[in-house]
Amino acid sequence: MNTPPSNHEINESLKLFVVLSRAARAVSNCIADNIRSYGLNPTEFAVMELLYHKGSQPIQTIGKKVLIASSSITYVVDKLESKGYVERTASPEDRRVILATLTTAGKDLMADIFPGHALAIHHVMESVTSGEKNQLIQQLKKIGIHAQQMQQ
């Protein structure tokens, strides 16, 4: 039989939620500033990063992979296309599927800016040791998996 949580346990969970939320917001804001310095917004960068690391992707699946509402993907791809960084191509396997692909200019831009972006993330995270990073990764995964299971 499950014992109901104590007020202390509930208050710890509330505090953890607030601290986690504030830390995530601070990190996101810092990284968003870095991304904007390259003339992109965070959503555009997320799409370009996906295409840079994973290659061409069906437009319909990009939203799930970069945590963007599917209704926004067409707009983001349109903006990146107008900047000359992304192009739409028909899938060779199924011409009904439209792929987003980085252009040469998009690949060159990502090759130029991604190392600085990765370094900016490292600087944000350098206040914790390598061991602490691994512990945080495991603990946050555990929380995320539990939260996902609760939604099912």
Secondary structure as GFF3:
##gff-version 3
##sequence-region A 1 152
A	DSSP	alpha_helix	7	36	.	.	.	ID=ss1
A	DSSP	alpha_helix	42	54	.	.	.	ID=ss2
A	DSSP	beta_strand	57	58	.	.	.	ID=ss3
A	DSSP	alpha_helix	59	66	.	.	.	ID=ss4
A	DSSP	alpha_helix	70	82	.	.	.	ID=ss5
A	DSSP	beta_strand	86	90	.	.	.	ID=ss6
A	DSSP	beta_strand	98	102	.	.	.	ID=ss7
A	DSSP	alpha_helix	104	125	.	.	.	ID=ss8
A	DSSP	alpha_helix	130	151	.	.	.	ID=ss9
###
